[in-house]
């Protein structure tokens, strides 16, 4: 099947952790996340939604704080990769992209308005989202495939 686009992004986890030391996760999530993503974060990390982290060093953080950072880094990286994969064909905003999981694997969808525009232009599309992380870095790649 033909490839519509490919995008890649890398996130420094310490950068996200530092942001969460200055501001509550709520502030960042309201800017970059869809409602289902915010609900998933609040369910998984209720203590980290309203309160900034107490320290600013990712390496010394507890496991729950690190998982919260990874959650946000995953959203950030996948959304950036998706933007790069479909630009300049269509311009996306943060909330136009919906990141989820299915059996532990990342899933990617578009809000209804973007989905309609993409379908009208390209027909059915299938996004692929491989992820990886090592140390203080999280990387994602998005490959958007045209199905016919």
N, C-alpha and C positions, 0 to 999 in steps of 0.2 A: 504494500500500500504506500502511496506517496506521503512524504513528510511535509506537513504544513510549516513547522518550525521547531527549533530546539533552543532552549535557554538553560543557563547554568548560573548558580549563585552560591557564594560561600559566606558564612556568618561567623564572626568571632563571638563565642559564647560569653567571654568576659565583657564585651560591649553591651550585650543584652542584660547581663547581670548588673552592670554599673547603672544602666537605665532604671532597673527595678530597685536599685538602692536609693535612687533619687525620687522616683514617682511610684505610686501604686500600679500594679499590673492593669487595673481597671482602665487607667488613662491610656495606656498603650493599646490595649485590646479594643477599646471603643474606637480607636483610630483605624486599626488595620484588620479587624475581625468581623465576620458575619455573626449573626445571632447564634447559630448552632455551635460555632467555634467558642464563643464566649460562654455558652452554657456548658460545654465540655470542660473548659478551663475551670469554671466555678465549681463544677462537680468534683474534679480531680484535685484541685488546690484551693479549697475555700479560705484557708488562712492567708494565702498570698494575693487574694484579689484586691482587697482594700488597703493593705498595709505594705509600705516599702520594705525591702530587705534591710536587716539591721547592719550588716557589714557590706563591704563592696568587693570582696575577693572571691571569685568563683571557685578557685582551688580549695578554699577553706570552708565552702558552703556545705550544709547538710544534704543528704540524698534527696529529700523532698524539694528543696530549693533548686537543686541542679535539674531535677526532672521538670520543674516549672519553667526554668530557663530553656530547656530543650524543647518544651512544648511551643513556646513563643518563637524560638529560633526556627523550628520546623515551619510554622506558619509564615514567618517572614521570608525564609529562603524559598519555599515553594511558590509563594506569591510573586516574588521577584523573578524567579525562573520562568514562571508562566507568562508574566508580562513580556519578558525578553523573547519567549517562544512565539508569541502571536503579534508582537509589534513589528512593523507598522501597519499590518493588516487591520488591526483593531486596537484601540487604546483602552486599557483596563484601569480601574481603580482598585484599591485594596479590597473593598467589600464585594467586588464583582466576582471574586474567586473564592470558592468554598472548599476548604481542606477538611477531610475527614479520614476515617480509617475503616478498613474492612478486613477482619481477621488479622489485625496487626499491621496491615500494609496501608500505606497512604493512598487516599483517593482524592480526586480533584474534580470539581464540578464548577459550573458557572451559574450566576444568578439568572433568573428567567429572561431578563431583557438582553443580556449578553449572549445567552444560549440561542435565543431567537435570531439575533444578528449574525452569529457565527454559522448557524444552521442554514440561514438564507444564502450566505455567501459560499459555504463549503460543503454543505450537507452534513452527514454524520461524522463526528470527530471522536477519536479515542486518545486521551492523554495518558502518558506513562510517566511515573514519578519515582525514579530510584533515589535513595537517600544514603548518606553515610556521615559518620562523625568520628573524629579522632582528637583526643586531647581537648583543646579549646576551640575546635573548629567543627562546623556543621555545614555540609554541602548537599545541594539538591540539583537535580537536572530534570527538566520537563521536556518531553518529546511529544509533540502533537501530531497524530497520524490521521490522515484522511481515509475514511473507510471505503469509499467508492467514488 
